[in-house]
Amino acid sequence: MHQQIRVKLASANGPGTLGSMSADANENDRSASKRGDLKRLLKTLMDADYSLQSAGGRNIEGDGEFVFSLDDEDHEKAQACCDLLREKEYEVTGPMDVHLVRMAHKKGELLRELRRVQKPGQSVHEILVGAPDANGKVLAWITMMPADDGGTT
């Protein structure tokens, strides 16, 4: 199982830090990063010898997040990556468990897979489902995080 790391390029730590806005940015707007911040993050990861398995996000150089997993199933390496980014003053969520499943393209399969991978104390954070391939299989990406209900799910 892979682990996902989520990074906000914007920072409430103020100007001048690697993961935040520059000193000449609008002092009143700490909710968005600036153009080029993703390139700086990717260089930080490259310089630390991390290779990405997958990447995505929403409004990455705005108030959104860059989401990625490492090209490695070593959970200690994912945690070390999170620690490095926090040291660089990025806002990091993770690592979170990601289940990549290939399922049949038929009624009820996503429910069956979700029941199979979800463990007590976890809630579903996000699901991405692709289109069927030539063999009729669908790739699904299911991300779990600890439930905030005391583990009653």
N, C-alpha and C positions, 0 to 999 in steps of 0.2 A: 504494500500500500504506500502510495506517495503521500507527501505532506505539502500543503499549500501555504504560502506566505503572502500576506496582504500588506501593502505599504502605501501610506498616504504621503505624497510628496509635500503637501502643505504642512505647515507646522505652527503651533501656537507658541513655540519657543522664542519667536522674535527673529529679526533679521540677522543675517551674518552667519548662520549655521548652515552646514552642508545640506541638510534636509529641509531648509526653510527658504523663505523669500529673501531676496537681497536687500541691502540697506536702503537702496533707492526705490524700493517698491512702495506701494500705498500702505502707509502705516496702519490704516484703519481696516484693511482687509487681510486677515490672516487665514481665510478659508480657502485660498487658492494658491497653487504654486505658480511658477512662471515657466515659459518655454525654455527648454534645455534641461530642466530638472530631471526628466526621465533619462536623458543621455548621461547625466552625472551619476545617477543611481546605477545604470547599467555598467558604467566604467568602474564604479566601486565594486560591483559584483565580479566583473571580469578581473580586476586587479587582485581580488581575494581568491581567485581561481575557482569561482562558482560557475557552473554551466547550467543553463536553464533547460528544463524538459518541456515546459509549457509556459505561456504567458498570455495575459489578457488584461482587461480592466474596463473601467468606465470613467470618462471625464478625467483621465489620468493627470494631465497637466492643468487641472482645475481643482475642484474640491472632491474628486473621486479617489479611486485607488488603483494601483498597479498590482495585479495578482499573478503569482508565478509559483511553479514548483521546480525543484532542482532535478538535474539529470542524475539522480541518485536516490535510492530508497533508504539511505542511511539517515535515520531520524536524528541522530546526534549532530550530523552535519547540517540538517535543516535548523535545528535549535541554535547551533553556532552561527549560522547565517543571520538568524533573527537577532541574536545578541550583538553581532557586528553592526547591523543596521541601527539598532537602538543606541549603540555607542556613538554612531554618527548622527544621532538625534532625529532619526526618522521615526514616525509613528507606525508601529508594526503590530499586526494581529497575526498570531500564529506561533508555531506551525499548527495547522488544522489537518485532520485526516481527509484524504481524497480517495474515493473508491472509483476506479475506472472499470466499467463493466461493459461487456459485449452481450447484448441481449437479443432475443428473437424479436422481429417486428410483428408483434401480435398483441391483442387486447390483454391488458392486465400485467404485462411484463415489467413495467416500471414499478408498479406496486409490489410485485414479487421480489424484485431486486432490492427495493428499499427495505422491505421486511427482512431480507437476508443480511444486509450490511449494517443497518442501524442497531446499535447496542444500547442497553439501558443507560440512562444518563446523558445521551446525546440528542441533539436536535439537528434537523436538517438546515444547513445554512444556505446552500444553493444547489440547483440541479441544472445541468446543461445536457441536452439530448441532441444527437446528430441525426442525419438521414440514413436510411438503410444503405449498406454497401452492396456489392454485387452478390454476396452470399446471403443477403437478407438479414444481416446482423446490424444492430444499431449500437453505436458507442454512446454511453452515458457517463457523465462525470458527476459524482455525488459528493458534496462536501459536508462534513459533520463538524459540529463544535459542541463543547459541553453545554448541556441544558442549564438554563438559569432557574429551574424549578426545583432544585434540590435532588435531581436525579429520579424523579417520579415518572419520566416518560419511558 
